[in-house]
């Protein structure tokens, strides 16, 4: 059994979610960004884009292929509510509510929007949140992970959940953006990441978010 790292209200596991998910109880919500199987971890980022300094993230294989149906089902079953970025790459059931993130990224070879499949009982929702090279909403930085989502987008996604949504689980945590968003919103968070280099980054980012939250609580006391 993988021993978790506990940071405030966050419980973080460095390991394969296939092994760890069956050991966890069902949570309020799974909010995650699945690997899409489009090869974004395999060096493309060294040469793509002209509005930011290119960065080589290495030559990893975690995005070489979509995850299999068994892991899709395991992920969905882990939470009462599901918000799954990249759900359009998988055979998810029909739904009334897709979350649409409009990246306002102009004319280039990137997608105009990213989609999250949900099982939420509401209509389609859209967020305009710029994420285009150096042009990013709220001055957010990017660079820890090749498919990193903005904190603002993940906070918006979590905010779509019905109450209660006290515990958020991300089985494909990456550099921890969902965890940062959850901590900033006062939620409990469980994160799983198999790549040690990204797990370490996630721990630091979530620890910083937790510390910042504690600072504001102390200042208000």
TAQUI-V255602 format. One record per run of one state. SS is the DSSP state (H for helix, E for strand, C for the rest). FROM is the first residue (numbers start at 1). LEN is the number of residues. If there is no record, write none. Layout:
ss=SS from=FROM len=LEN
ss=SS from=FROM len=LEN
//
This chain:
ss=C from=1 len=4
ss=E from=5 len=3
ss=C from=8 len=2
ss=E from=10 len=5
ss=C from=15 len=2
ss=H from=17 len=7
ss=C from=24 len=3
ss=E from=27 len=7
ss=C from=34 len=8
ss=E from=42 len=1
ss=C from=43 len=1
ss=H from=44 len=3
ss=C from=47 len=12
ss=E from=59 len=1
ss=C from=60 len=9
ss=H from=69 len=9
ss=C from=78 len=1
ss=E from=79 len=7
ss=C from=86 len=1
ss=H from=87 len=3
ss=C from=90 len=8
ss=E from=98 len=5
ss=C from=103 len=10
ss=E from=113 len=6
ss=C from=119 len=6
ss=E from=125 len=4
ss=C from=129 len=2
ss=E from=131 len=2
ss=C from=133 len=2
ss=E from=135 len=2
ss=H from=137 len=3
ss=C from=140 len=11
ss=H from=151 len=9
ss=C from=160 len=7
ss=E from=167 len=4
ss=C from=171 len=6
ss=H from=177 len=8
ss=C from=185 len=3
ss=E from=188 len=6
ss=C from=194 len=2
ss=H from=196 len=25
ss=C from=221 len=1
//
